[in-house]
């Protein structure tokens, strides 16, 4: 029995070994077949350099043709979406422009004619804030908003006397300017610049700001007496922010929202000692300025994440603008002084501080300008500005043509600052 068992085991071992051999051969055969298949695949994608270049060129041509067809088919649609003038309307305009240039009885300035056409389009809108500004008005506005210019540092106006004569008067002398250092004062009457009679305010601006001299002789009248001095033209920094202290209350007057107003605000706030617990911000007679500057000033007082203002466009889409920097310095109480000439950016600041920072508004009802304008400078140097949206308060309120009603009404101009100080004490 043992022999039979051993023999059976020997046969089983032989069968097992043979099975293993067949399995190994099959695996090798499969591997060789796969390797052969891979070689065939590799050979099938092995293009020559010439073939690759041809494929790239053909692909490029196909893409270019396809893109061109897409643009061609959608060109008219794209033009309509952008509100472009139609060819027939453009031809009509061009025809009449050429008629005037070529046939009008007198010579016509082409640039001024084109500006007049642009001015007419903005006048058609019937919007008091969408308008054309000539080069002098544009220069004056840009200087004010930039916060600096090259000149002597005076703000002047032209008064019409009872007999119809014109009189050019210094309205303001900027701090630390050449004019202040030379001794000019508000109220001085300008009569000559370099021995040339002053015609009006614009003539003085043209002579000094657009001149190329370093010094100018100014003849003026003060208290009925004629005086003469020499003044140097330099870069003048327009100070739009001034401050005072009333006990433990800081007072800041903002004249306009220029590109340098934020930096001036930060400098003044940081200069207040630790005893200054409350703040009065005066925007009386401030007719506005840069919207971005109003935002930046409000951002100094409004907690991060709270709304400063909102914009509503022609499609009634609302966009919210929230504080990002965090409060520069915490004051116990804040009051904003306004009057009937506080407008636009001044009103944005006032409502931002009232609704998002708990400020009180003191004075009389503000102007009520609740629209936002964009500007564009023409090739002639003139400018157009046009209304693009309405602005809303943090709570979504509009003051357009209504104004802001103060929390504490004070009609007497001489008492407004004192009343504002009382409110925050």
HUNOR-V650797 format. One record per pair of residues at least 6 apart in sequence whose ideal C-beta (glycine too) atoms are under 8 Angstrom apart, sorted by the first residue. I is the first residue (numbers start at 1). J is the second residue. D is the distance in Angstrom with one decimal. If there is no record, write none. Layout:
I/J/D
I/J/D
//
This chain:
47/55/7.5
85/93/7.8
93/117/7.6
97/113/7.0
97/114/7.7
97/117/7.4
100/108/5.9
100/113/6.4
101/108/5.9
101/110/6.3
101/113/7.2
111/379/7.9
111/380/5.1
112/380/7.8
114/380/7.8
115/132/7.1
115/378/6.6
115/380/5.6
115/382/5.6
118/132/6.2
118/378/6.8
118/384/6.4
119/131/8.0
119/132/3.7
119/384/7.9
122/130/5.3
122/131/5.5
122/132/5.2
122/384/5.7
122/386/6.6
123/131/7.5
123/132/7.5
125/386/7.4
125/387/8.0
127/386/7.7
127/387/5.5
129/369/7.3
129/371/5.8
129/373/5.5
129/385/7.1
129/387/5.5
130/373/7.0
130/384/7.8
130/385/6.5
130/386/4.2
130/387/5.2
131/384/7.1
131/385/6.2
132/382/6.5
132/383/7.6
132/384/5.3
133/141/6.6
133/382/6.1
133/383/4.5
133/384/7.2
133/385/7.1
134/382/5.5
135/380/6.8
135/381/4.3
135/382/5.4
136/202/5.5
136/205/7.1
136/206/7.8
137/383/7.7
138/377/6.9
138/381/6.5
138/382/5.8
138/383/4.1
139/205/7.8
139/209/7.6
139/381/7.8
140/205/7.5
141/383/7.3
142/383/7.9
143/149/4.0
143/238/7.3
144/238/6.7
144/256/6.0
144/258/6.4
144/289/7.7
145/256/7.6
145/258/5.2
145/259/6.3
145/289/5.9
145/290/6.0
146/238/8.0
146/258/6.7
146/259/5.7
146/260/7.9
147/237/6.9
147/238/5.1
147/240/6.4
147/258/3.9
147/259/5.2
147/260/3.4
147/261/7.2
148/235/6.1
148/236/6.4
148/237/5.1
148/238/6.1
148/260/7.2
149/209/6.8
149/235/7.5
149/236/5.8
149/238/7.2
150/209/6.6
150/233/6.5
150/234/7.1
150/235/5.4
150/236/7.0
151/205/7.9
151/208/5.6
151/209/4.7
151/233/6.1
151/234/7.9
151/236/5.4
152/177/6.6
152/178/4.8
152/179/4.7
152/182/7.8
152/184/7.9
152/208/5.9
152/216/7.2
152/218/7.9
152/231/5.1
152/232/7.6
152/233/5.8
152/234/7.7
152/236/7.1
153/173/6.4
153/174/4.1
153/177/2.3
153/178/5.6
153/179/4.2
153/180/6.4
153/236/4.3
154/170/5.1
154/171/7.9
154/172/7.1
154/173/5.6
154/174/7.3
154/177/7.5
154/179/4.7
154/184/6.3
155/170/7.3
155/171/4.6
155/172/4.1
155/173/7.8
155/174/7.4
156/168/5.7
156/169/6.6
156/170/5.6
156/171/5.9
156/190/6.8
156/201/4.6
156/204/6.0
156/205/7.6
157/168/7.4
157/169/5.7
157/171/4.8
157/201/5.9
158/166/5.5
158/167/7.1
158/168/5.4
158/169/7.8
158/200/4.4
158/201/4.5
158/202/7.9
159/166/7.3
159/167/4.7
159/168/7.8
159/169/5.8
160/166/6.2
160/167/7.8
161/167/5.7
166/199/7.1
166/200/5.5
167/189/6.0
168/189/7.0
168/190/4.6
168/191/7.9
168/198/5.0
168/199/8.0
168/200/6.0
168/201/5.4
168/204/6.2
169/187/6.7
169/188/7.3
169/189/5.6
169/190/7.4
170/179/7.8
170/184/6.1
170/185/6.9
170/186/5.5
170/187/6.5
170/188/4.6
170/189/7.8
170/190/6.8
170/220/7.7
171/186/6.4
172/186/5.6
173/179/5.0
173/180/5.0
173/184/5.6
173/185/6.2
173/186/5.8
174/180/6.8
174/236/5.8
174/237/7.4
174/238/6.0
174/239/6.2
175/239/5.0
176/237/7.1
176/239/7.8
177/234/7.9
177/236/4.9
177/237/7.9
178/231/5.4
178/232/5.0
178/233/6.9
178/234/5.3
178/236/7.3
179/231/6.3
182/218/7.8
182/229/5.3
182/230/7.5
182/231/4.6
182/232/7.9
183/229/6.4
184/218/7.2
184/220/7.0
184/229/7.5
184/231/7.5
185/222/7.1
187/222/7.3
188/220/4.5
188/221/7.1
188/222/5.1
189/220/5.9
189/221/4.3
189/222/7.5
190/198/5.0
190/204/6.1
190/218/6.8
190/219/7.6
190/220/5.2
191/197/6.9
191/198/5.7
191/219/5.2
191/220/6.3
191/221/6.1
191/226/7.4
192/198/6.1
192/217/7.6
192/218/7.4
192/219/3.7
193/204/6.0
193/207/5.1
193/208/6.8
193/216/5.8
193/217/7.2
193/218/6.1
193/219/7.7
194/207/7.3
194/216/5.8
194/217/5.2
195/217/6.7
195/219/7.6
196/207/7.3
198/204/5.7
207/216/7.5
208/216/5.9
208/233/6.3
211/233/7.3
213/233/6.9
214/232/6.1
214/233/6.0
215/230/5.5
215/231/6.7
215/232/5.2
215/233/7.0
216/230/7.2
216/231/5.7
216/233/6.7
217/228/6.4
217/229/7.5
217/230/5.5
217/231/7.9
218/228/7.0
218/229/5.7
218/230/7.6
218/231/5.5
219/226/6.6
219/227/7.2
219/228/4.8
220/226/7.6
220/227/5.7
220/228/7.7
220/229/8.0
221/227/7.3
237/260/7.5
238/258/6.6
238/260/7.6
239/264/7.1
240/254/6.4
240/255/4.8
240/256/4.9
240/257/7.5
240/258/5.0
240/260/6.8
240/261/5.0
240/264/6.4
241/252/6.3
241/253/6.9
241/254/5.6
241/255/7.3
241/261/6.0
241/264/3.9
241/265/5.9
241/268/6.1
242/252/7.5
242/253/4.7
242/255/7.7
243/250/6.7
243/251/6.2
243/252/5.0
243/253/7.2
243/268/4.7
243/271/7.7
244/251/4.5
245/251/6.8
245/272/7.5
245/276/6.9
246/280/7.7
246/417/7.9
246/421/4.9
247/421/7.7
247/425/7.6
248/275/5.3
248/276/6.0
248/277/5.0
248/278/6.9
248/425/7.6
249/276/7.0
249/277/7.5
249/278/4.9
249/279/7.0
249/280/6.2
249/421/5.1
249/424/5.8
249/425/6.4
250/268/8.0
250/269/7.6
250/272/4.9
250/276/4.4
250/278/7.3
250/279/4.9
250/280/7.2
250/331/7.8
251/279/7.7
251/280/4.8
251/282/6.8
251/417/7.1
251/421/7.4
252/265/7.0
252/268/5.9
252/269/7.8
252/279/6.9
252/280/7.2
252/281/5.3
252/282/6.8
253/282/4.4
254/261/6.5
254/265/7.6
254/281/6.7
254/282/6.9
254/283/5.4
254/286/5.7
254/297/7.4
254/346/7.6
254/349/7.9
255/285/7.7
255/286/6.0
256/286/6.0
256/287/7.5
256/288/7.4
256/289/4.6
257/286/7.4
257/288/6.4
257/289/3.0
257/290/5.2
257/293/4.0
257/294/5.2
257/297/7.1
257/345/4.3
257/346/7.6
257/349/8.0
258/289/5.7
258/290/6.9
258/293/6.6
259/290/6.5
259/293/6.7
261/289/7.3
261/293/5.1
261/296/7.7
261/297/6.4
262/293/6.1
262/296/4.2
262/297/6.0
262/300/7.6
265/297/5.7
265/300/6.2
266/300/7.0
266/328/6.6
269/300/7.0
269/328/6.0
269/329/5.5
270/329/7.7
272/329/7.8
276/331/7.8
277/331/6.7
277/332/4.8
277/333/7.8
278/331/5.4
278/332/5.2
278/333/4.4
278/334/6.9
278/335/7.8
278/424/3.7
278/425/6.6
279/331/4.6
279/333/7.6
279/334/5.0
279/335/7.5
279/424/6.8
280/334/7.7
280/335/4.9
280/336/7.8
280/337/6.3
280/362/8.0
280/417/7.1
280/420/4.6
280/421/6.0
280/424/6.2
281/334/6.8
281/335/7.3
281/336/5.0
281/337/7.0
281/349/7.4
281/353/7.3
281/359/8.0
282/336/7.9
282/337/4.2
282/417/7.2
282/420/7.6
283/336/6.5
283/337/6.7
283/338/6.0
283/342/5.0
283/346/3.9
283/349/6.4
283/350/6.6
284/337/5.5
284/338/6.3
284/339/4.3
284/341/6.9
284/342/5.9
284/363/6.5
284/416/7.4
285/339/6.6
285/341/4.5
285/342/7.2
286/341/7.5
286/342/5.8
286/343/7.6
286/345/7.6
286/346/4.4
287/341/6.2
287/342/7.8
287/343/4.9
287/344/6.6
287/346/7.3
287/367/7.5
288/294/7.9
288/343/5.4
288/344/3.2
288/345/4.2
288/346/6.2
288/369/7.1
289/344/7.7
289/345/5.1
290/345/6.9
291/345/6.2
291/348/7.1
291/372/5.9
291/391/7.6
293/345/6.8
294/309/7.8
294/344/8.0
294/345/3.7
294/346/7.7
294/348/4.5
294/349/5.1
294/352/7.8
295/308/5.6
295/309/7.0
295/321/6.1
295/348/7.7
297/349/5.8
298/308/4.7
298/309/7.8
298/323/7.2
298/348/7.3
298/349/5.4
298/352/4.0
298/353/6.5
298/356/7.8
298/357/8.0
299/308/6.6
299/323/5.0
299/324/6.4
299/325/5.1
300/325/7.3
300/327/7.1
300/328/4.3
300/329/7.9
301/327/6.1
301/328/7.3
301/331/7.7
301/334/6.6
301/353/5.8
301/357/5.0
301/359/7.8
302/308/5.8
302/323/4.1
302/327/7.2
302/352/6.2
302/353/7.3
302/356/4.7
302/357/5.2
303/323/6.3
303/326/7.1
303/327/6.0
303/356/7.4
303/357/7.5
304/322/7.8
304/323/5.3
304/324/6.3
304/325/7.0
304/326/4.6
304/327/8.0
305/322/5.6
305/323/6.5
306/322/6.2
306/323/5.3
306/356/4.3
306/357/7.8
306/394/6.9
307/320/5.3
307/321/7.0
307/322/5.4
307/323/7.9
307/352/8.0
307/355/7.9
307/356/6.1
307/394/3.9
308/321/5.3
308/322/6.5
308/323/5.7
308/348/7.7
308/352/4.6
308/356/6.6
308/394/6.6
309/321/5.5
309/348/5.2
309/351/7.6
309/352/6.0
309/391/5.4
309/392/6.7
309/393/6.7
309/394/6.8
310/318/5.6
310/319/6.6
310/320/5.0
310/321/6.9
310/391/6.8
310/392/4.1
310/393/7.5
310/394/7.3
310/396/6.4
311/318/7.3
311/319/4.9
311/321/7.3
311/372/6.6
311/389/4.7
311/390/7.2
311/391/5.7
311/392/7.4
312/318/5.4
312/389/6.1
312/390/4.7
312/391/7.7
312/392/6.1
313/319/7.7
313/388/7.3
313/389/5.0
314/389/7.6
318/392/7.4
318/396/7.9
323/356/7.4
331/424/8.0
332/424/7.5
333/359/7.9
333/360/7.4
333/423/7.3
333/424/3.9
333/425/7.8
334/353/5.8
334/357/6.3
334/358/7.4
334/359/4.0
334/360/7.5
334/424/6.6
335/359/6.3
335/360/4.8
335/361/7.3
335/362/5.2
335/420/4.6
335/421/7.9
335/423/4.8
335/424/4.9
336/349/7.0
336/350/4.5
336/353/5.6
336/354/7.1
336/359/5.5
336/360/7.5
336/361/5.2
336/362/7.1
337/362/5.4
337/363/5.1
337/416/6.0
337/417/6.9
337/420/5.1
338/346/6.8
338/347/7.6
338/350/5.7
338/361/6.1
338/362/7.5
338/363/4.5
338/364/7.2
338/365/7.8
338/366/4.7
338/404/6.3
338/406/6.4
339/363/5.2
339/364/5.3
339/366/7.2
339/413/7.8
339/416/7.7
340/364/5.9
340/365/6.6
340/366/6.9
340/367/6.1
340/403/7.7
341/367/6.2
342/350/7.1
342/363/7.7
342/366/4.3
342/367/6.1
342/404/7.8
343/366/6.7
343/367/3.7
343/368/7.4
343/369/4.3
344/367/7.7
344/369/4.5
346/366/7.1
347/366/5.3
347/367/7.2
347/368/7.6
347/369/6.7
347/370/7.5
347/399/5.9
347/403/7.6
347/404/5.7
348/391/6.2
350/359/7.7
350/361/5.7
350/366/7.0
350/404/5.8
351/393/4.0
351/394/7.0
351/397/7.2
351/399/7.2
351/404/6.4
352/393/7.4
352/394/6.2
353/359/3.7
354/360/7.3
354/361/5.6
354/393/8.0
354/407/7.7
355/393/5.6
355/394/4.3
355/395/5.1
355/397/7.9
356/394/4.7
360/407/4.7
360/408/6.3
360/423/5.2
360/424/7.4
361/404/6.2
361/406/4.6
361/407/5.0
361/408/7.4
362/406/5.6
362/407/7.0
362/408/4.6
362/410/6.1
362/416/6.7
362/419/6.0
362/420/4.3
362/423/5.8
363/406/5.2
363/408/8.0
363/409/7.4
363/410/5.8
363/416/5.4
363/420/7.6
364/406/6.5
364/409/6.4
364/410/7.2
364/411/6.2
365/403/4.4
365/404/6.6
365/405/5.4
365/406/6.8
366/399/7.2
366/403/4.4
366/404/4.3
367/403/5.9
368/399/5.5
368/400/6.2
368/401/5.1
368/402/5.0
368/403/3.6
368/404/7.7
369/400/7.0
370/390/5.6
370/391/5.9
370/392/7.7
370/398/5.1
370/399/5.1
370/400/2.9
370/401/7.3
370/402/7.9
371/387/4.8
371/389/7.2
371/390/5.7
371/391/7.2
371/400/6.3
372/387/7.0
372/388/6.0
372/389/4.8
372/390/7.2
372/391/5.4
373/385/4.5
373/386/6.1
373/387/5.4
373/388/6.8
374/385/6.8
374/386/6.3
374/388/5.0
375/383/5.6
375/384/7.0
375/385/4.5
376/383/6.9
376/384/5.4
376/385/7.7
376/386/7.9
377/383/5.1
378/384/6.8
390/398/6.3
390/400/6.3
391/398/8.0
392/398/5.5
393/399/7.3
408/419/6.4
408/420/7.8
408/423/5.8
410/416/4.8
410/419/4.6
410/420/7.8
//
